């Protein structure tokens, strides 16, 4: 198995878990915050998708799906165009709301397709390419791809946990 195949498998797991985290939740369940100053399922899935969209686009010199496919307009959050949710205050977290799980999964699936296209083009040598010189040591494409994968899996796990808390409180 090649490194790109492992990455494709890993990113496929994120997609499966995103769908599982939001499936069957109504808007109240998606947008509920289990406690004050916590993140909703909606915010967590939106954030992990924005980070993947932003970082993959940057690493492969692509346009963000958020901007080119008008997801920003469909969500209508009133946040800055390039906002990924990093460092959001509780008030900003509260602004990220949706009316259906389809909006979240639609955006994630579009980002996932762009990600897969980029990953399929990889060669082993590409993984050593420096994509961010703002760190010491500079970040390689391989490290960036694993970082996004790790971050997304953590956030989708948090979304699944938040879902359980919300459903438990509702029953």
Secondary structure by P-SEA (a helix, b strand, c coil): ccaaaaaaaaaaaaaaaaaaacccccccccccccccccccaaaaaaaaaaaaaaaaaaaacccccccccccccccccccccccccccccaaaaaacccccaaaaaaaaaaaaaaaaaaaaacccccccccccccccccccaaaaaaaaaaaaaaaaaaaaaaaaaaaaaac
